[in-house]
Amino acid sequence: MAKQHQETEEQEEIPYTDTSRDIPESGSVTTGGRHLIHCLTIIGQIEGHYILPPQNKSTKYEHVIPQLVAIEENPEIKGLLVILNTVGGDVEAGLAIAELIAGMKKPTVSLVLGGGHSIGVPLAVSAKQSFIVPSATMTIHPVRMNGLVLGVPQSFSYFDRMQDRIVRFVTENSDISERRFRELMMETGELAMDVGSSIDGETAVKEGLIDRLGGLSDAISYLYEMIDREEEKTDDSVHHPDERAGVSTKAAADRNADGKRKKL
């Protein structure tokens, strides 16, 4: 009986799992310097609804999306650094990640290393401030689709609408104009066997696609500055709660005076 009781207890024990191993495997890490920031890497090909071959380096959108939600909701994490070296991938998965980053309230900075091609362009401009190293390149080209495509007008209309979504997002989150972005997208003499443009880091900044030219230390320093400004705003709103609520100091004084008169 004692032996049977011991076996029951052993079966009820919960095995220990080291969750810290998941951090480097998921391509992200939370670092603590002057401020606690989260570094998210988007590498290889953006994987969408279809699983890529095992030999492909990929970023799975179902892994990235929960991380972004957790980062936004974690009060200890003060900012997000997104490092990109991607060839592109699934358009809708990439746009989903880009929209999430663009919708975050916390300070966000992106850094393009190596390449930020295709759907990597919206991902690069989704942060509040974008950086690119001089040796990095960005490829801008029209939407393309793999697999069976019906040769009907509806297919081309669908491509146009999808392309408009990308153009609208990029132009709204960067300083490049829609006309210039479409010109780069439809360039015929730039890429061999393809339509589009491949621009380096300096050109990306001159075109207004990326905000600044710089490396890792520049991106982190700017992210820290953004966090400092946000904390100063928070401190001011704590010391002046009426101003945080959109009420001027004079209006608050008048309101207090009215309250005193009513009591009298």
Summary of the structure (lengths in Angstrom):
residues: 264
radius of gyration: 24.5
end to end distance: 81.7
largest distance: 84.4
contacts: 781
relative contact order: 0.11
helix: 48%
strand: 20%
